[in-house]
Amino acid sequence: MSTFTIVLLVILAVLLIAVVVLYFLGKKAQKRQAEQQEQIAAARQTVSMLIIDKKRMKLKDAGLPQFVIDQTPKLFRGSKLPIVKAKIGPQIMSLVCDEKIFDSVPVKKEVKAVVSGIYITRVTGLRGPLPKPEGKKSWRARLKDKVTNASARLKEEQKEFEKEKSKSSKQKKKK
């Protein structure tokens, strides 16, 4: 066998081993996530709250209890989480929000939320439906908006220039 085929076989073997390892790790992570979702569903409560503020913050800066920070893996302590500051009854608390619903959480409004510990899983409006958040505009839509705004400004400037030109020509005729 040539050295080229041996190298290809070794690379193929390494890739095959990596795929098998990733398969089993993914299966294990999927089981863990299913267990966590069951625990969240078992401990959930419906609470009415006034949302004061929402931000994506680092875990250290969020104002969460120290035991929550201690329980999180060191890898995730530096990552930013969706944090909601809310008034629940007389208390003001910092809660972690689900990433899927973070954009739909209204600020400075009273909502009914499904909470599991310090984790918000679902939000509904207390007085009527919640406003739908605007999705991100595509690059093409943003570019189109810039072009229309720029052309509108250009037309306004041209009108102003024509007015100034006509005023200056009238003043010259008077002299």
Backbone as a ProteinNet text record, in pm:
[ID]
protein_1_A
[PRIMARY]
MSTFTIVLLVILAVLLIAVVVLYFLGKKAQKRQAEQQEQIAAARQTVSMLIIDKKRMKLKDAGLPQFVIDQTPKLFRGSKLPIVKAKIGPQIMSLVCDEKIFDSVPVKKEVKAVVSGIYITRVTGLRGPLPKPEGKKSWRARLKDKVTNASARLKEEQKEFEKEKSKSSKQKKKK
[TERTIARY]
83.8	0	88	34.6	110.2	85	172.4	159.4	33.7	-6.1	-125.8	-250.4	-265.9	-383	-378.7	-259.7	-247.4	-290.6	-247.4	-285.4	-436.3	-495.2	-640.3	-715.5	-668	-731.9	-724.5	-611.7	-596.1	-691.7	-696.8	-787.7	-932.6	-969.2	-1104	-1136.4	-1041.5	-1062.1	-1082.7	-1003.6	-1016.8	-1152.1	-1193.4	-1323.7	-1437.9	-1426.6	-1529	-1539	-1426.2	-1425.1	-1486.3	-1454.5	-1510.1	-1661	-1712.7	-1858.1	-1926.1	-1869	-1927.6	-1928.4	-1819.6	-1811.7	-1914.9	-1925.9	-2024	-2167	-2192.6	-2325.5	-2363.2	-2273	-2304.2	-2311.8	-2226	-2234	-2365.6	-2409.7	-2536.9	-2654.3	-2650	-2756.3	-2763.3	-2646.7	-2639.5	-2691.9	-2654.3	-2701.2	-2851.3	-2904.2	-3048.3	-3124.8	-3072	-3136.5	-3135.3	-3020.8	-3011.4	-3112.3	-3125.2	-3217.9	-3362.1	-3395.7	-3531.1	-3559.9	-3461.2	-3478.1	-3496.2	-3418.5	-3430.4	-3566	-3616.5	-3748.1	-3857.5	-3843.5	-3940.1	-3936.4	-3816.7	-3804.2	-3863.8	-3840.8	-3896.5	-4048.9	-4103	-4248.3	-4309.2	-4238.2	-4291.3	-4294.1	-4201.1	-4189.7	-4249	-4323.9	-4370.4	-4490.8	-4497.1	-4606.1	-4644.2	-4772.2	-4816.7	-4818.3	-4750.5	-4733.8	-4761.4	-4829	-4842.7	-4729.8	-4668.9	-4553.7	-4549.5	-4481.4	-4457.4	-4313.4	-4294.4	-4160.2	-4099.4	-3988.3	-3921.8	-3819.1	-3736.9	-3628.2	-3590.4	-3534.9	-3481.8	-3352.9	-3252.9	-3121.1	-3055.2	-2955.8	-2866.3	-2742.2	-2720.3	-2610.7	-2529.2	-2406.8	-2325.2	-2383	-2358.8	-2416.6	-2373.6	-2249.1	-2197.2	-2266.9	-2300	-2357.7	-2509.5	-2571.6	-2717.6	-2787.1	-2716.1	-2779	-2852.4	-2811.6	-2871.8	-2807.7	-2874.9	-2816.1	-2682.5	-2598.3	-2463.3	-2465.4	-2561.9	-2563.6	-2597.8	-2669.7	-2698.3	-2569.3	-2491.2	-2363.7	-2268.2	-2268.2	-2180.2	-2219.3	-2349.3	-2396	-2369.7	-2355.9	-2336	-2193.1	-2176.6	-2041.2	-1955.2	-1825.8	-1735.4	-1733.1	-1758.6	-1762.3	-1871.2	-1986.5	-2102	-2109.5	-2021.4	-2026.5	-1996.3	-1917.1	-1883.4	-1982	-2070.3	-2163.6	-2280.7	-2342.1	-2453	-2584.1	-2669.3	-2800.1	-2909.9	-3028.4	-3141.3	-3195.6	-3176.5	-3217.1	-3334.2	-3436.7	-3554.4	-3562.8	-3572.6	-3590.9	-3740.6	-3804.4	-3949	-3988.7	-4104.9	-4161.2	-4271.2	-4246.9	-4342.9	-4395	-4517.9	-4570.9	-4491.4	-4442.8	-4364.2	-4214.9	-4171.3	-4029.2	-3988.4	-3867.4	-3807.3	-3702.1	-3716.2	-3628.7	-3567	-3450.1	-3388.3	-3416.5	-3472.1	-3507.2	-3438.4	-3411.3	-3354.8	-3471.7	-3466.9	-3575.5	-3534.9	-3632.5	-3606.4	-3568.6	-3470.1	-3419.4	-3527.3	-3617.5	-3720.7	-3821.9	-3850.7	-3955.5	-3901	-3769.4	-3709.6	-3752	-3759.4	-3796.7	-3943.4	-4027.8	-4170.6	-4207.5	-4112.7	-4141.3	-4149.6	-4264.5	-4277.2	-4214.7	-4161.9	-4101.5	-4205	-4205.7	-4295.6	-4441.7	-4472.3	-4609.5	-4630.4	-4755.2	-4789.7	-4825.3	-4765.1	-4785.8	-4811.4	-4863.8	-4879	-4775	-4684.7	-4572.8	-4573.1	-4527.4	-4507.2	-4361.2	-4339.8	-4205.9	-4174.2	-4051.5	-4003.1	-3876.1	-3888.3	-3774.1	-3744.1	-3628.6	-3594.9	-3591.1	-3661.2	-3658.4	-3797	-3809.4	-3937.1	-3949.4	-4057	-4073.5	-4179.4	-4279.2	-4384.4	-4442.4	-4481.7	-4536.8	-4665.4	-4770.8	-4895	-4935.2	-5010.4	-5053.4	-5160.4	-5151.8	-5251.2	-5376.9	-5357.4	-5469.6	-5461.6	-5510.3	-5507.6	-5383	-5376	-5260.7	-5135.2	-5021.7	-4892.7	-4865.8	-4800.5	-4764.8	-4658.2	-4669.8	-4571.8	-4444	-4329.1	-4203.2	-4171.4	-4114.2	-4074.4	-3951.7	-3955.6	-3841.7	-3727.2	-3611.4	-3496.4	-3515.3	-3478	-3487.6	-3370.1	-3397.8	-3290.9	-3197.6	-3083.7	-2985	-3043.1	-3117.2	-3175.5	-3279.8	-3364.6	-3467.4	-3403.8	-3297.9	-3228.3	-3167.3	-3107.4	-3047	-3153.5	-3268.5	-3377.8	-3427.9	-3440.2	-3481.1	-3380.9	-3252.5	-3149	-3160.2	-3183.3	-3192.5	-3314.3	-3428.7	-3549.2	-3533.7	-3474.4	-3451.2	-3353.9	-3249	-3150.1	-3211.1	-3292.4	-3353.6	-3454.7	-3527.5	-3621.9	-3546.5	-3435.5	-3354.4	-3297.1	-3255.3	-3199	-3304.3	-3427	-3534.4	-3564	-3564.5	-3587.3	-3477.2	-3353.4	-3241.2	-3247.7	-3290.5	-3302.6	-3410.6	-3522.6	-3629.2	-3579.4	-3507.7	-3452.4	-3352.7	-3270.7	-3172.5	-3242.4	-3348.7	-3424.3	-3487.8	-3540.3	-3599.4	-3494	-3378.8	-3270.6	-3222.7	-3216.8	-3172.1	-3271.9	-3400.7	-3502	-3502	-3479.3	-3472	-3353.1	-3239.4	-3118.5	-3134	-3200.7	-3221.2	-3318.8	-3419.8	-3513.8	-3443.3	-3352.8	-3280.1	-3186.1	-3125.7	-3037.3	-3114.7	-3237.3	-3320.6	-3362.9	-3386	-3424.7	-3311.7	-3188.9	-3072.3	-3048.5
-118.9	0	124.9	225.9	350	431	524.4	605.8	692.5	731.8	815.2	739.9	614.2	537.1	510.3	489.7	468.1	593.3	709.7	836.3	855.6	826.5	838.9	744.2	622.6	525.6	570.7	627.2	676.1	793.5	885.2	1000.1	952.2	856.1	801	734.2	661.5	595.1	697.8	804.6	909.6	978.2	1009.3	1071.9	980.9	851.8	755.8	748.7	747.2	745.5	874	988.1	1116.1	1119.3	1066.7	1063.8	975.5	862.3	771.6	836.7	902.2	970.2	1082.1	1162.3	1270.7	1217.4	1104.3	1043.5	1008.9	943	903.5	1024	1122.7	1243.7	1318.3	1323.6	1388.4	1316	1183.9	1105.4	1130.6	1138.5	1163.4	1303	1402.5	1539.7	1550.7	1475.6	1476.1	1417.7	1312	1254.5	1353	1421.3	1521.2	1633	1680.2	1789.2	1745.6	1622.2	1572.4	1566.4	1523.9	1520.7	1661.4	1756.9	1894.7	1953.5	1923.7	1974.4	1915.5	1790.3	1728.7	1797.6	1828	1896.3	2036.4	2106	2241	2234.4	2135.7	2121.8	2085.5	2009.4	1967.9	2083.2	2177.4	2284.9	2417.7	2418.1	2545.9	2599.9	2733.5	2805.2	2923	2961.5	3078.9	3196.9	3305	3421.3	3546.6	3645.1	3773.8	3864	3935.5	4018.3	4140.9	4242.6	4363.9	4359.4	4356.5	4350.9	4491	4504.3	4633.5	4654	4551.5	4565.5	4428.2	4424.8	4299.1	4329.6	4244.5	4262.6	4127.5	4126	4010	4047.9	3975.8	4009	3885.3	3910.6	3800.9	3755.4	3631.3	3571.1	3644.5	3690.4	3759.6	3893.3	3962.7	4096.9	4096.4	3979.4	3971.7	3995	3981.8	3998.5	3873.7	3759.5	3633.1	3587.7	3499.9	3450.5	3379.4	3381.6	3325.9	3175.2	3103.8	2958.5	2923.7	3010.6	2988.4	3002.4	3102.6	3124.5	3008.8	2960.1	2848.5	2719.2	2700	2575.3	2569.5	2684.1	2682.1	2639.6	2569.6	2530.3	2653.2	2640.9	2754.3	2803.1	2714.1	2753	2855.5	2840.8	2925.4	3050.4	3067.1	3184.8	3313.5	3305.8	3424.7	3455.4	3359.4	3382.2	3469.4	3537.9	3627.3	3551	3580.5	3516.7	3621.5	3581.9	3676.2	3691.6	3807.5	3835.1	3932.4	3902	3987.7	4032.4	4163.6	4218	4244.8	4183	4191.7	4213.9	4276.7	4296.7	4193.3	4101	3995.4	4022.4	4070.3	4112.3	4232.5	4231	4344.3	4333	4218	4193.6	4225.1	4276.9	4292.9	4183.6	4101.7	3986.1	3987	3927.2	3902.2	3758	3736	3602.2	3574.8	3448.4	3406.9	3370.9	3420.3	3399.5	3296.3	3224.5	3131.2	3209.9	3162.7	3234.3	3249.5	3152.6	3155.2	3267.4	3300.3	3399.1	3534.1	3550	3673.3	3795.5	3783.3	3897.6	3935.2	3841.3	3870.3	3922.6	3928.8	3980.2	4132.6	4190.7	4337.1	4402.3	4522.9	4596.3	4694.6	4711.9	4802.7	4767.9	4637.5	4589.9	4476.6	4460.3	4352.6	4229.5	4117.4	3993.5	3878.8	3773	3648.3	3553.3	3507.6	3426.1	3289.8	3190.7	3057.8	3051.1	3035.5	3041.3	2907.9	2862.2	2742.1	2780.7	2807.1	2855.7	2999	3021.2	3155.3	3158.3	3064.2	3048.7	3074.5	3175	3206.4	3124.4	3044.5	2958.3	3007.4	3082	3130.4	3259.9	3350.8	3479.6	3504.4	3545.4	3586.9	3721.8	3796.8	3929.3	3919.5	4004.4	4004.8	4077.4	4186.2	4264.2	4266.1	4161.9	4154	4083.8	4067.1	3996.5	4082.7	4015	4084.5	4131	4246.4	4290.7	4199	4172.5	4086.9	4165.4	4107.8	4179.1	4179.6	4289.4	4298	4211.8	4133.8	4049.3	4132.2	4073.9	4145.4	4164.7	4282.4	4309.4	4244	4198.8	4139.2	4248.5	4207.7	4302.3	4380.5	4312.1	4376.9	4480.4	4448.3	4542.3	4666	4645.8	4759.9	4849.4	4788.1	4863.5	4942.3	4879.4	4946.9	5067.3	5051.6	5163.1	5277.6	5245.3	5349	5425.8	5354	5417.9	5509.4	5463.4	5547.2	5670.8	5655.6	5770.6	5869.8	5818.2	5906.3	5980.8	5912.4	5980.1	6085.1	6058.7	6157.6	6280.7	6260.3	6372.9	6453.5	6383.4	6450	6537.1	6487.7	6566.9	6691.5	6675.1	6791	6894.9	6849.7	6941.7	7011.3	6940	7001.1	7109.4	7083.2	7183.6	7307.6	7287.8	7399.8	7479.6	7408.9	7474.4	7558.2	7503.2	7577.5	7702.5	7691.6	7807.8	7915.3	7874.6	7970.3	8034.2	7956.3	8005.9	8109.3	8078.3	8172.9	8300.7	8290.7	8409.2	8496.7	8433.4	8510.1	8576.1	8510.3	8570.7	8687.6	8679.6	8790.8	8911	8884.8	8992.2	9061.7	8987.2	9046.1	9133.8	9091.5	9169.8	9300.4	9301.9	9423.5	9524.4	9481.1	9570.3	9625
0	0	0	-66.4	-71.1	56.6	82	203.9	198.7	78.4	64.2	112.8	76.6	120.4	270.2	323.9	469.3	544.3	498	560.6	552.2	437.3	421.3	513.9	528.9	618.6	764.5	804.6	942.3	966.7	872.5	885.4	891.9	807.5	807	940.6	996.6	1125.4	1237	1236.8	1338.6	1326.4	1203.6	1182.7	1227.1	1199.7	1241	1393.5	1460.1	1607	1661.7	1601	1646.2	1629.7	1519.9	1497.2	1601	1632.1	1731.6	1869.9	1906.4	2036.2	2043.6	1937.9	1936.2	1942.5	1881.1	1886.3	2030.1	2100.7	2238.2	2331.9	2311.9	2394.1	2369.6	2245.1	2212.8	2274.7	2274.3	2336	2486.7	2549.3	2693.4	2726.6	2645.8	2668.8	2647.7	2552.2	2527.2	2646.3	2707.1	2825.8	2941.4	2960.5	3067.3	3047.7	2923.8	2895.3	2920.8	2886.3	2911.5	3061.7	3139.7	3285.7	3342.1	3292.2	3339.9	3304.4	3185.3	3145.8	3234.8	3274.2	3366	3502.3	3550.9	3679.5	3673.4	3564.1	3548.8	3545.6	3473.9	3464.3	3599.6	3679.7	3810	3909.9	3898.4	3997.5	3949.4	3840.2	3786.3	3862.2	3867	3932.2	3843.6	3847.9	3774.3	3869.4	3830.7	3916.7	3833.3	3894.4	3825.6	3874.6	3780.4	3813.4	3723.7	3772.7	3695.6	3647.9	3517	3460	3466.4	3534.7	3548.9	3438.6	3414.3	3319.2	3266	3145.6	3092.3	3017.1	3038.1	2976.7	2958.6	2872.5	2863.8	2943.7	3053.8	3144.6	3175.8	3221.7	3272.8	3405.6	3438.3	3557.8	3684.1	3687.5	3806.2	3827.4	3717.5	3725.8	3738.1	3731.6	3724.3	3857.8	3967	4097.6	4143.1	4092.7	4134.4	4264.9	4340.4	4465.8	4442.8	4543.7	4531.2	4505.2	4563.8	4543.2	4398.2	4328.6	4186.3	4106.3	4138.7	4069.8	4097.7	4220.9	4257.3	4186.2	4161.5	4099.9	3949.7	3885.6	3740.4	3707.8	3598	3557.2	3526.7	3549.6	3531.1	3386.9	3292.2	3151.9	3123.7	3190.4	3161.8	3248.3	3343.2	3430.8	3355.2	3250.7	3173.9	3062.4	3030.3	2920.2	2965.2	2869.8	2900.6	2898.7	2996.5	3008.9	2997.9	2950.7	2950.9	3093.2	3152.7	3290	3289.1	3370	3383.9	3529	3549.2	3682.8	3697.3	3797.1	3810.6	3955.7	3972.8	4105.3	4122.6	4214.2	4243.9	4384.2	4392.9	4522.1	4570	4694.7	4743.1	4710.4	4658.5	4635.5	4492	4476.2	4344.5	4330.9	4224.6	4207.3	4067.8	4057.6	3927.6	3891	3772.9	3727	3593.9	3568.2	3440.3	3349.4	3226.1	3132.3	3026.9	2975.1	2866.2	2741.8	2670.2	2552.3	2445.4	2434.8	2330.8	2351.9	2476.9	2504.5	2546.6	2552.8	2604.4	2524	2391.6	2308.8	2324.7	2363.1	2376.9	2515.5	2608.1	2742.2	2735.3	2772.8	2765.9	2888.9	2871.2	2981.8	3035.8	3168.7	3239.7	3217.7	3214.6	3203.4	3301.9	3341.3	3432.3	3350.1	3383.9	3309.1	3405.3	3348.7	3422.4	3365.2	3450.1	3403.6	3471.5	3397.5	3453.4	3495.4	3626.5	3684.4	3750.8	3730.5	3797.1	3871.7	4001.3	4079.3	4039.9	3976.4	3927.6	3775.1	3711.5	3566.5	3509	3422.2	3359.3	3231.2	3222.3	3106	3008.2	3056.7	2967.8	3021.7	2931.6	2971.8	2892.7	2964.6	2898.8	2955.5	2877.3	2921.2	3027.6	3129.1	3235.1	3189.1	3117.9	3065.6	2913.5	2853.1	2707.5	2656.6	2525.3	2467.4	2468.2	2464.2	2459.2	2316.5	2301.7	2165.7	2107.4	1979.4	1911.8	1889.1	1924.4	1899.7	1750.4	1705.4	1565.7	1543.7	1438.8	1406.8	1353	1348.1	1294.3	1144.6	1098	955.2	884.2	765.4	686.6	635.2	586.9	536.5	419.6	335.6	217.6	258.4	358.2	403.5	467	546.2	606.4	499.2	398.6	289.7	212.7	190.4	120.2	200.1	332.7	418.4	412.4	413.4	405.3	274.3	165.2	34.1	27.5	76.8	72.4	161.5	278	366.4	303.3	242.3	179.8	60.6	-17.7	-133.1	-87	21	74.3	124.1	194.8	242.5	125.1	20.3	-97.4	-165.2	-176.4	-236.8	-154	-20.6	66.9	50.1	44.9	27.6	-107.7	-211.7	-343.1	-343.1	-275.2	-265.1	-191.8	-81.3	-5	-91.2	-166.3	-252.5	-359.5	-417.9	-520	-460.2	-335.9	-269.4	-246	-196.4	-171.3	-302.2	-406.4	-536.6	-590.7	-575	-623.6	-539.7	-409.7	-323.4	-361.9	-383.4	-418.6	-555.8	-650.3	-783	-774.1	-686.5	-666.3	-604.7	-510.3	-444.5	-543	-633.7	-734.3	-832.1	-866	-957.1	-894.4	-760.1	-689.8	-689.2	-683.7	-674.6	-810.9
[MASK]
+++++++++++++++++++++++++++++++++++++++++++++++++++++++++++++++++++++++++++++++++++++++++++++++++++++++++++++++++++++++++++++++++++++++++++++++++++++++++++++++++++++++++++++++

